[in-house]
Amino acid sequence: MTATTGTLEATTTLTALDRCDRCGAQAYIRAELASGGALLFCNHHGREVEDTLRPKTASWIDESDKIS
């Protein structure tokens, strides 16, 4: 299940080809910025920046439930 917040809905789900912008690991979080553009994060880095970045996003797509 994909969790979203904000006014925009995700148009696609993240795949194994989507990589974290910080470390290159598989991305499970997509932060769509209110100012335009998007950032991808692995679960670790997404949690690390969530408190400061999330208020600046139009949507926060969290697919970390795919991690088994």
Secondary structure as a PSIPRED ss2 file (coil, helix, strand):
# PSIPRED VFORMAT (PSIPRED V4.0)

   1 M C   1.000  0.000  0.000
   2 T C   1.000  0.000  0.000
   3 A E   0.000  0.000  1.000
   4 T C   1.000  0.000  0.000
   5 T C   1.000  0.000  0.000
   6 G E   0.000  0.000  1.000
   7 T C   1.000  0.000  0.000
   8 L C   1.000  0.000  0.000
   9 E C   1.000  0.000  0.000
  10 A C   1.000  0.000  0.000
  11 T C   1.000  0.000  0.000
  12 T C   1.000  0.000  0.000
  13 T C   1.000  0.000  0.000
  14 L C   1.000  0.000  0.000
  15 T C   1.000  0.000  0.000
  16 A C   1.000  0.000  0.000
  17 L C   1.000  0.000  0.000
  18 D C   1.000  0.000  0.000
  19 R E   0.000  0.000  1.000
  20 C C   1.000  0.000  0.000
  21 D C   1.000  0.000  0.000
  22 R C   1.000  0.000  0.000
  23 C C   1.000  0.000  0.000
  24 G C   1.000  0.000  0.000
  25 A C   1.000  0.000  0.000
  26 Q E   0.000  0.000  1.000
  27 A C   1.000  0.000  0.000
  28 Y C   1.000  0.000  0.000
  29 I E   0.000  0.000  1.000
  30 R E   0.000  0.000  1.000
  31 A E   0.000  0.000  1.000
  32 E E   0.000  0.000  1.000
  33 L E   0.000  0.000  1.000
  34 A C   1.000  0.000  0.000
  35 S C   1.000  0.000  0.000
  36 G C   1.000  0.000  0.000
  37 G C   1.000  0.000  0.000
  38 A E   0.000  0.000  1.000
  39 L E   0.000  0.000  1.000
  40 L E   0.000  0.000  1.000
  41 F E   0.000  0.000  1.000
  42 C C   1.000  0.000  0.000
  43 N H   0.000  1.000  0.000
  44 H H   0.000  1.000  0.000
  45 H H   0.000  1.000  0.000
  46 G H   0.000  1.000  0.000
  47 R H   0.000  1.000  0.000
  48 E H   0.000  1.000  0.000
  49 V H   0.000  1.000  0.000
  50 E H   0.000  1.000  0.000
  51 D H   0.000  1.000  0.000
  52 T H   0.000  1.000  0.000
  53 L H   0.000  1.000  0.000
  54 R H   0.000  1.000  0.000
  55 P H   0.000  1.000  0.000
  56 K H   0.000  1.000  0.000
  57 T E   0.000  0.000  1.000
  58 A E   0.000  0.000  1.000
  59 S E   0.000  0.000  1.000
  60 W E   0.000  0.000  1.000
  61 I E   0.000  0.000  1.000
  62 D E   0.000  0.000  1.000
  63 E C   1.000  0.000  0.000
  64 S H   0.000  1.000  0.000
  65 D H   0.000  1.000  0.000
  66 K H   0.000  1.000  0.000
  67 I C   1.000  0.000  0.000
  68 S C   1.000  0.000  0.000
